[in-house]
Amino acid sequence: MAGLTHQFLSVTVVLGAVQLINGYSFNNCILDVNSNRTHFNCINLKDKNMTAIIHDLPRSVTSLTISKNQVWHIPNNSFAHLPWMQNLRLDHNRLRIIDQLAFQNLHQLQSLNLSFNNISVLHPSLFVDLHNLTFLSLTNNTLKQLPGGIFSATLNLNTLNMSQNLLTNFSGITESLSHLRNLKKLDLCFNSLTSLSSNVSLPTSLTAIYLCRNNLSTLGCEHSFLGLIEVLDLSYNSRLPTMAFEGVDLGRINYLRLRSTSVKVVAFLNISNINAGSVDFSGTGLKNDRLLIELCRLLKTKVKWIKNLHLGINGIKNLTTDTLNYCPNITGYLDLSHNELKFTNCLHFLKRQTYIKGFNAEHNHLTTLQSCKTQTQNTAFKYLEELTYRYNRILSVSSHAFYHMQNIKTLQLNINTIAFLHHEALKGLTKLETLRLDNNLLTDLFNDTFEDNVKLQTLNLRNNRIAVIFNGTFHRLGKLITLDLGGNKITHFQPSGLDGLKRLSKFYLDGNNLKQIDSSLYRVFQGTLTVLDLQSNMIRFFNGTEIMSPFQNLSALRDLKLDGQRPHGLTLLPRAFFRGLHSLKSLYLTQNNLIALAADAFDDLTGLRFLTLDSCCVGVTKLQPGVFKNLRNLTILIVENMGIQNFSKEVFGNLTRLSVLHLNRNIMQSINVDALQNLTKLQYLDIRGIPLTCTCQNSLLQNWTRNNPKVQVVLLYNVPCQHDAKFKFYNFDSKVCYIDLGKYLFLSTAVVIFLFTLSPILYVKLYWKMKYSYYVFRSWFGEKWRRLREEEENCEYDAFISYNSFDEQWVMEQLIPNLEGNGSSFKLCLHHRDFELGRNIVDNIVSAVYSSRKTICVVSRNFLQSEWCSLEIQLASYRLFDEHRDVLLLVFLEPISERQLSSYHRMRKVMLKKTYLQWPGSDCTNPMQAQDLFWNHLRRAMTTGSRLKTEESLKCDVCVPAESEETKHFETSDENDYLLQKEN
């Protein structure tokens, strides 16, 4: 077992040379889904670290492309974990340093491309493990020399390309290669070699060597040095002279290129043993008839037949009728391209070359092709099949321009300036199969333009200025298979403009000005058309109502392009627009500014396999449930940059064969995992550029993308979180999303219900205690407790009087005169007299309680109903019970039953714990005496200390009324009318 290095990549299993990947998603590379999970591309990356780029690739990789990156260094063992690699591309990077063991363990490697880098030095043992290498490219680097033994282990090397370097020592190169018994092709073009001098011979297997664009001034090699070479390119060595070839065996050469050298070809043929028909005479200075005739005469003495004669790039301006008469019979092609020919005189210079098959006159100065009808007919062009005039300046083609060339099968007049094509220009070309008139200035085609071209199969009229296709234009082209009218200005076809195209299979109309699709035009080829390209026209629909489908009878159509309609796109897709296209395999609808996609838009496309809707819509797009319901054969779906905000499970519900899905550059913040799980054949998912939120809403998606064993999520580890690009989607913390919320909700609900049940009880029993505690805490927090405790022994008042306003008369007329007057020296605190103005009332109460040695509560029924009075007694009772200070005195102004006291448990506790006084009522036998005794007991209680004793036995006789059920809990057996009672 060998694991992928990243923690979220699944395990891979190796079985011999086959490795099965159980799950995959990669940091920097993209797997080619058509490669059976073995071909990877790592292109246009910012990372400069080779190890970081490929560290997570599986062992099963057989083909890897790392191109157009910033990589400059390949460290040792970079590819050691990829032992099955066969093809490795490292071109177009910035490589400068390759460590000695960089390619260690690549025993299966067959192709290595290191071209277009900055490599200047190679370590001698760099390729030591590449025993199976057959192709190596080092093109476009800065190598000056090869270290000895660098190719000692690459015995299977077949092709070596070291062009565009700075190599100067040819002998050193041959020493490095001499042992390679399988080397066939060696490319050393664009270097700085000056000769082919060498101490060792070339490998016997070498058949092709390219030495163009060096600084060769001599060959300097032995007679047999090039004896086995078949292809030799010495072009663009301007200093190479004719005599450099003297004594050199070129007997096996079948193609020699001498373009732009100093070699005089006539002299060269006289001193060399080369087959004269193997020399490419292009660019050898044959400017005029004299030189050409001299060459032809020499050739004729050496060979009777010559296959191809290359005379391009020679500056030839004119050819007379007799120029080529002295040449051997040409059985293949005559190349006169890149010369300065201004006219060809109906090719009369070929009148004796009766076996020629092709003529190439591209890149000349031709301005017109004249009529040949008046010339005497002959059999010179009996075998001529291909005629090329492209890249000239031809303005017009006259009638019967090819009249005597009836056997031509391929005619190339493209890339000229032809504005006029005579309606009889192509007369006589009855065997023509391919005609290229693209990239000209044609405006009109006539109904007899192609009248004789009955065998034409391919007609290319792209990039002209044709505006209308007239009736009968193609009526004779019954065998035409491909018609390319793209890039013109066609606005319409006349009713029978396409008549005659009975076998048309591929029809290109892209880049025209068509505003509608006329179904009647396609009736001729409705059963044969397979490709229809209508992209970048001006087709537009303004309502979605049902129309008769313009494609209804195109039963064989497989490829339909409607993307990029100018200038505003299709806008709408009419209902049943694609009706009848049951055989359609590919549909392109990109860049069309569609307002919406109806749920039945693609219902008729049951055979569709490829659908691209890239950037097809305007604003936010909502994919209707079931919009792809009939596309059960779809394998590739591109919905990139559509403005999709969300989609339901039903959108992709029936795409059971979908293998590739592009969702990138949309605006959804979350993706429904259920919708993806229905795609059982999915292998490739692209979600780059989507602002996914890293929240619990996407926790299932995160888990699915990280652990799915079948789907490659493209560059998952580079997908950022929406809120901050520094955080990555694949590893945001989702643990909290998997907590059992039901359990916690149950517990929290149970607690809440319990608290709601308990709160009324607590309110009744503990309301005042909690309220009191709150105010005490406030005071404590304000550091009032400390100040009050320090002043306790030096109190400002003797007693704080707590009473209800309804009892104020008794306080003013009885209490104050008896405690502050009549010889008494007590100082009382009264709220209406001594509370500080503007201060919080609670703070005033707390301050009064703690700045007084005693608190006297004047209890009545009104007192019990007052919240503030209750607070005052609570504060005083706190000092009594919690601080154990004897500060509370209870004075009852009237009898109060136990039932009325039942809800004041704190006061009842005081009555059971402390002495309390009962104000003598009017029913006492001697009220004056009883009141005097009341005041004496009260004064005496006020003078006692504040420390609470644990037990007291003091009893006083008081006068009380006759016994009753309401008052019996206050009475004793004493004979007096007053009661002073204390119970522990």
Secondary structure, DSSP 8 states (H G I E B T S, - for coil): -EE-SSTTS-EEEEETTEEEES----SS-EE-TTTTS-EEEEES----BHHHHHTT--TT--EEEEESS---EE-TTTTTT-TT--EEE--SS---EE-TTTTTT-TT--EEE--SS------TTTTTT-TT--EEE--SS------TTTTSS-TT--EEE--SS----HHHHHHHHTT-TT--EEE--SS-------SS---TT--EEE--SS--S-----TTTTTT-SEEE-TT-TT-BGGGGTT---TT-SEEE-TTSB--HHHHHHH--S-GGGEE-TTS---SHHHHHHHHHHHHHH-SEES-EE--SS------TTGGGGS-EE-SEEE--SS-----GGGGGGTT-TT--EEE--SS---EE---TTS---STTSS--EEE--SS---EE-TTTTTT-TT--EEE--SS---EE-TTTTTT-TT--EEE--SS------TTTTTT-TT--EEE--SS---EE-TTTTTT-TT--EEE-TTS---EE-TTTTTT-TT--EEE-TTS---S--GGGGGTTTTT--EEE-TTS----S-------TTTT-TT--EEE----TTT------TTTTTT-TT--EEE--S--BS---TTTTTT-TT--EEE-TT-BSSSB---TTTTTT-TT--EEE-TTS-B----TTTTTT-TT--EEE--S---S---HHHHHT-TT--EEE-TT-----SGGGHHHHHHHHH-SS-EETTGGG-B-SS-TTSBGGGS--GGGGS-HHHHHHHHHHHHHHHHHHHHHHHHHHHHHHHHHHHHHHHHHTTHHHHHHHTGGG-SEEEEEE--GGGHHHIIIIIHHHHHSTT----EE-HHHHS-TTS-HHHHHHHHHHTEEEEEEEE-HHHHT-HHHHHHHHHHHHHHHTS-B--EEEEESS---HHHHTT-HHHHHHHHHS-EEE---TTSSSHHHHHHHHHHHHHHHHTS-SB--S-----B--B--S--TTTGGG--S-SSB--EE---
